[in-house]
């Protein structure tokens, strides 16, 4: 399904100091969603796409000062999961989307890995 965008102005508020943006279909509705890394309030905003209109569907509280996010299906359940890297704590948090969960709030913290 192709998404078309109009010239109308749309604004969606996310967290403080958004520094990274990635796209993907996190709720398996065949529409490309967005994820924003918010450095200063230590969060990730998930913006769900509904026919070209984006709204925050979930905000994940993450470790202090997130700087990077990646997505893949790490648990093999055909749902896209997230990994968040934080600058201050050398911590990687893995957030799994529950298998078959097509809701807008599918991410749960699964585990954290600290590097020394």
N, C-alpha and C positions, 0 to 999 in steps of 0.2 A: 504494500500500500504506500503510495507516495504522499508525502506531506507537503502541502502548499502553505506559504506564508504570505500574509497580506501586509500592507504598509502601515497598518494600525500599530500603535505603540503598546507594548506589553512590558510590565515590570514585575519581577518576582524577587522578593527579598530573601537573601541567604544570610549566612553568618558574617562575622567580622573578618576582614582582610581575606577575601577569596583569592587563592593563589594558583589553583589548578582546576582544570575542567576536563572531564572525559565523558564519552557518550557510549551508550549500549542499551539493549532492551532488557532491563532488569525485572520486569514483571511479565515477560513473554506475551505481550499483546501486539507484537509486530509493529510497534511504534518506538522510535529511538528516544530514550530518556537521557537525562544528564545527571552527573554527579559533580558537586563543587566541594573542594577542600577549603575549609575556613580556618586559617591559621590561628588567629588570635582568640577565638572562643572555643578552640579545640573540638571542632565538629565537622561532620560531613553532611551536606544537604543533598537529598535525593529528589530530583525534580522529575515528576512523572509527566509524560507527554500525553495529552488528550486532544488529538486532531490539531496539533500545532500550537496548543496552549499549554504552557508549563506551569505547574504548581508544586510546591514542596509537599511531598507525600510522607517523608520520614526524615528526621534529623538524628544522626548517630553521634553520641558523645564519645570522643576518642581520646587517646593519650595526648599529653601536652604538645602543642605546636605541630600538628600534622603537616607534612610537606609533600607527600606523594600518595597516589592511590593507583591500584592496578585491579583488573578484573579478569577472571577466568573461572572455569568450572573445576575447582580443586577437589571436590568430593565426589565427582562422577555421577551426579544426579540430574544432569542436563539443565540445571539452573545456574546462572552466573553469580559467582561469589566475589567478595571484595577483600583486598589486602590494603592496609593503611600503614604507612611508615611515618613515624614521628621523629622529629629532629632532636629534641631535648633528651629523650629517654632511650634512644637507640632501640625502640620497641616496634615490632610489627604485629598488628592486630589482624586476625582473619575473621571476617564476617561471612557466615554462610546464609544463603537464601534457602529456606526449607524446601525440600523436594515437592514439587507440585503446588507450591504456594504462589498463586498468581495475584495476591493482594498487593496493595501499594506499600505494605509494611512487612516485607519478607525477611529482613536481615536481623540475625541474632549473632552476638559475639560468640565465637566458638573457642578460640584460644589466642594467647599472646605469646610471642617469642621475643626474649630480650637478648641482645647481643652485647658482649662485653669487650 
